[in-house]
């Protein structure tokens, strides 16, 4: 049975991310190998993986030391299992990823879930739907979860799927959904959140 997994901020080939984020590796080669092996240990060929930005870091031939290796997207992509959906991150402009996708919405566990690299680009609701859960990246080791409230006082949970929080491996969506429901079940506005989600699901009928 195929699974759905998520990851972000792998930064293959980017030595400085070891320094800046306190990653437990002594060299860029060690980090790259650990992440490739870890990825393939949890992702099967039939699985779908959302790679939520900052996949790898490409350096020019005469670029600054520590800013990245010469290898680009294809070098890393071909080593990894699964059906990969790449979402553009802020370091994905010259590394060969070529993804035009800036955000994704999926339907899972009877709710619409947003996937976007930068947490401050999260949209809790729009003219069509309410999105109570979002998978983000960008913040590396800074936090695992964060609550966000919009101008209409509607609430969503953000979960960081970056590798720094998940032992440098993709995480199964079911683990993330479990985190969401633990948050929801303890939330003082649980009934509001459930109501907004029910409204959003019912709204679908208007457009069909």
C-alpha positions as CSV (number, residue, x, y, z in Angstrom):
1,X,0.0,0.0,0.0
2,X,1.4,3.4,-1.0
3,X,2.0,6.0,1.7
4,X,2.2,9.8,1.6
5,X,5.2,11.5,3.2
6,X,6.5,15.0,3.5
7,X,9.9,16.6,3.9
8,X,11.6,20.0,3.5
9,X,14.9,21.8,3.8
10,X,17.2,19.0,2.9
11,X,19.8,21.4,1.5
12,X,21.7,18.7,-0.2
13,X,25.2,20.0,-0.9
14,X,25.0,23.0,1.4
15,X,27.8,22.9,3.9
16,X,26.8,26.1,5.7
17,X,23.5,24.6,6.8
18,X,25.5,22.3,9.1
19,X,27.0,25.4,10.8
20,X,23.9,27.6,10.9
21,X,21.4,24.9,12.0
22,X,23.6,22.8,14.2
23,X,23.3,19.7,12.2
24,X,25.1,16.7,13.7
25,X,27.5,16.1,10.8
26,X,31.2,16.5,10.4
27,X,31.2,17.0,6.7
28,X,28.8,17.8,3.8
29,X,29.5,14.3,2.4
30,X,28.3,12.7,5.7
31,X,25.2,14.9,5.7
32,X,24.3,14.0,2.0
33,X,24.8,10.3,2.5
34,X,22.9,10.2,5.8
35,X,19.9,12.0,4.2
36,X,19.8,9.9,1.0
37,X,20.0,6.7,3.0
38,X,17.5,7.9,5.5
39,X,15.1,9.0,2.8
40,X,15.2,5.7,1.0
41,X,14.8,3.7,4.3
42,X,11.3,5.2,4.7
43,X,10.1,5.9,1.1
44,X,9.1,3.0,-1.2
45,X,9.0,3.3,-5.0
46,X,5.2,3.6,-5.0
47,X,5.0,6.3,-2.3
48,X,4.2,10.0,-2.9
49,X,6.6,12.5,-1.3
50,X,5.9,16.2,-1.1
51,X,9.3,18.0,-1.0
52,X,8.4,21.3,0.5
53,X,11.2,23.6,-0.6
54,X,15.0,24.1,-0.3
55,X,15.9,20.7,-1.8
56,X,19.5,21.3,-2.7
57,X,22.0,24.1,-2.9
58,X,24.0,24.7,-6.1
59,X,27.2,26.6,-6.1
60,X,29.0,28.1,-9.1
61,X,32.5,26.9,-10.0
62,X,34.1,30.0,-8.4
63,X,31.4,30.4,-5.7
64,X,32.0,31.1,-2.1
65,X,33.4,28.3,0.0
66,X,30.7,26.6,2.1
67,X,27.7,27.8,0.0
68,X,27.2,24.6,-1.9
69,X,28.6,21.9,-4.1
70,X,28.5,21.9,-7.9
71,X,25.9,19.1,-8.0
72,X,22.4,20.2,-9.1
73,X,18.8,18.8,-8.9
74,X,19.2,15.7,-11.1
75,X,22.2,14.4,-9.2
76,X,20.1,14.1,-6.0
77,X,16.7,13.4,-7.5
78,X,17.8,10.2,-9.2
79,X,19.0,8.8,-6.0
80,X,15.7,9.0,-4.2
81,X,12.7,6.7,-4.2
82,X,9.0,7.6,-4.7
83,X,6.8,9.9,-6.8
84,X,8.2,13.3,-5.8
85,X,6.2,16.5,-5.9
86,X,8.6,19.5,-5.6
87,X,7.3,22.8,-4.0
88,X,9.5,25.8,-4.6
89,X,11.5,27.1,-1.7
90,X,13.6,30.3,-1.4
91,X,16.8,28.4,-2.2
92,X,15.4,26.7,-5.3
93,X,16.0,29.4,-7.9
94,X,19.3,28.2,-9.5
95,X,19.6,24.6,-8.4
96,X,17.7,22.9,-11.3
97,X,14.5,22.0,-9.5
98,X,12.5,24.1,-12.0
99,X,9.3,23.6,-10.0
100,X,6.6,26.2,-10.7
101,X,4.5,25.0,-7.7
102,X,4.5,27.5,-4.8
103,X,1.7,25.9,-2.7
104,X,-0.4,22.7,-2.7
105,X,-3.8,21.9,-1.2
106,X,-4.6,18.3,-0.5
107,X,-7.7,16.7,0.9
108,X,-6.9,14.2,3.8
109,X,-8.7,13.2,7.0
110,X,-11.8,15.1,5.9
111,X,-10.1,18.4,5.8
112,X,-8.1,20.6,3.3
113,X,-4.5,20.8,4.2
114,X,-2.1,23.5,2.8
115,X,1.5,22.8,1.9
116,X,3.7,25.8,1.5
117,X,7.4,26.4,2.2
118,X,7.4,29.6,4.2
119,X,5.1,29.8,7.3
120,X,4.3,33.5,6.8
121,X,2.7,32.5,3.4
122,X,0.1,30.3,5.0
123,X,-3.5,31.1,4.0
124,X,-6.0,30.0,6.6
125,X,-9.0,30.6,4.5
126,X,-9.9,32.0,1.1
127,X,-13.1,32.6,-0.9
128,X,-13.6,28.8,-1.2
129,X,-12.4,26.9,1.8
130,X,-10.9,26.9,5.4
131,X,-7.6,25.2,5.9
132,X,-7.1,24.1,9.5
133,X,-3.8,22.4,9.0
134,X,-0.6,23.4,7.1
135,X,2.7,21.7,6.5
136,X,5.6,24.2,6.2
137,X,9.3,24.3,6.2
138,X,11.9,27.1,6.1
139,X,12.5,27.4,9.9
140,X,14.7,24.4,10.2
141,X,15.3,23.6,13.9
142,X,13.4,26.7,15.3
143,X,10.0,25.0,16.0
144,X,7.9,21.9,15.3
145,X,4.4,23.4,15.6
146,X,3.0,26.9,15.7
147,X,-0.6,28.2,15.9
148,X,-1.7,31.0,13.6
149,X,-4.8,33.2,13.7
150,X,-6.1,35.3,10.8
151,X,-7.9,38.6,10.8
152,X,-11.3,36.8,11.1
153,X,-10.0,35.0,14.3
154,X,-9.9,31.7,12.6
155,X,-7.2,29.3,13.7
156,X,-4.9,26.9,12.0
157,X,-2.0,24.6,13.1
158,X,1.3,24.8,11.3
159,X,3.6,21.8,11.4
160,X,7.2,22.0,10.3
161,X,8.1,19.0,8.1
162,X,11.7,20.1,7.7
163,X,14.3,17.4,8.1
164,X,15.9,19.1,11.2
165,X,12.8,18.1,13.2
166,X,12.5,14.6,11.8
167,X,15.9,12.9,12.1
168,X,16.7,14.1,8.5
169,X,14.0,11.8,7.0
170,X,10.6,12.3,5.4
171,X,7.7,12.0,7.8
172,X,4.5,10.0,7.2
173,X,1.4,12.1,6.9
174,X,-0.3,9.9,9.5
175,X,2.2,11.1,12.1
176,X,1.4,14.7,11.2
177,X,-2.3,14.1,11.4
178,X,-1.9,12.6,14.9
179,X,-0.1,15.7,16.0
180,X,-2.9,17.8,14.6
181,X,-5.6,15.9,16.5
182,X,-3.7,16.0,19.7
183,X,-3.6,19.8,19.3
184,X,-7.3,20.0,18.3
185,X,-8.6,17.8,21.1
186,X,-6.9,20.1,23.7
187,X,-7.8,23.3,22.1
188,X,-10.3,25.6,23.9
189,X,-11.9,26.5,20.5
190,X,-12.2,22.9,19.3
191,X,-15.9,23.2,18.5
192,X,-15.3,26.4,16.5
193,X,-12.5,24.7,14.5
194,X,-14.7,21.6,13.8
195,X,-17.6,23.9,12.8
196,X,-15.4,25.9,10.4
197,X,-14.1,22.7,8.8
198,X,-17.7,21.4,8.4
199,X,-18.8,24.6,6.8
200,X,-15.8,24.4,4.4
201,X,-16.6,20.8,3.4
202,X,-20.3,21.7,2.8
203,X,-19.2,24.6,0.7
204,X,-17.8,22.2,-1.9
205,X,-21.4,21.4,-2.9
206,X,-21.9,25.0,-4.2
207,X,-19.2,24.5,-6.8
208,X,-20.2,21.1,-8.1
